[in-house]
């Protein structure tokens, strides 16, 4: 994968930047201090892997080296290979990482680096692929570089194709249909996970998503690679349908694909269901691992910033199933009054026996297995009760 275009590179005038235990020169390159939460979670993920045994890290697109440096200083890595495609940045990378144990630095394209790892049969417990654009072309080689029970920490900055804004590109890059959807960030993450799963299954391997999140600009997933697919794992690949007329959603696994139930709203007669997929319809988060990461954050002072701690808490509270979400804004649009508070709607749905959660992926979104009509009825009731109490 090529480095970002020069017009997207940002010059940093500060001599040094500090984050966690890392102190380094950002240099002149693409670097976002605002991405610290993703680096914090990567460090805690690395620390959880290091607690199980020796940790070797491959940072295939290291930039200035901040992730690689933190993996070595805070994540417990005994060996770190930091690579960046721009040879002009190699002196900066070597300078920033000087003194890190088990260090290798290189300046190769990610394709060449990963192909070299395959040729040498060299694998890593953590492969960090923080690319620019869509990383699909690198997935087969990247997965070959992950040790069994190791983790691929993958990022994509392609926001148009997986959110339904460039449907032909979604077909080319993801091998999937992507339609406009109210939970667009989650749709993008599920399409990305589906692509990873298909690539791993083609190799005879299995996958286990550990955590997935986005701020709307970059889509990040951490996936554990298993020696073989788990029982019923293929049922986690499916299709997601959305009626733009009334807002109803349906989901089906590909293994049990049947005719879609017709939406009964009047608008559906003129506008068919918008179907996206194949995509991952299983869990997005592993709450047990996130709990371990949170506890590690308490033992690694400075490794988890305030924004990272909030993100970790949000993800831990929402495993990501069922795979359907609605924004409270859409609920408000379909009621004669404003929507009830999200927490009250979640509690009311749970009281009636439905699964209901606040989404950890996108703010102000409800995740539930309740039919859309039931969600609207309960929301209407709660809103009417609140309006009556206010009189």
ABEGO torsion letter per residue (X at the ends): XBBBBAAABBBBABABBBBEABBBBAEBBBBBAAAAAAAAAAAAAAAAAAAAEBBBBBBABAEAGAAAAAAAAAAGBABBBBBBABAAAAAAAAAAABGBBGBBBBBBBAAAAAAAAAAAGBBBABBBBBBBEBAAAAAAAAAAABBBGBBBBBBBABAAAAAGABAAAAAAAAGBBBBBBABAAAAAAAAAAAAAAAAAAAAGBBBBBABBBBAGABBBBBBBBBABBBBGAAAABBBBBBBAAAGBBBBBBAAABBBBBBBABAAAAABBBBBBOBBBABBABBAAAAAAAAAAAAABBGABBAAAAAAAAAAAABAGOBABBBBAAAAAAABABBBBBAAAAAAAAAAAGBBBBBBAABBGBBBBABBAAAAAAAAAAAAAAAAAAAX
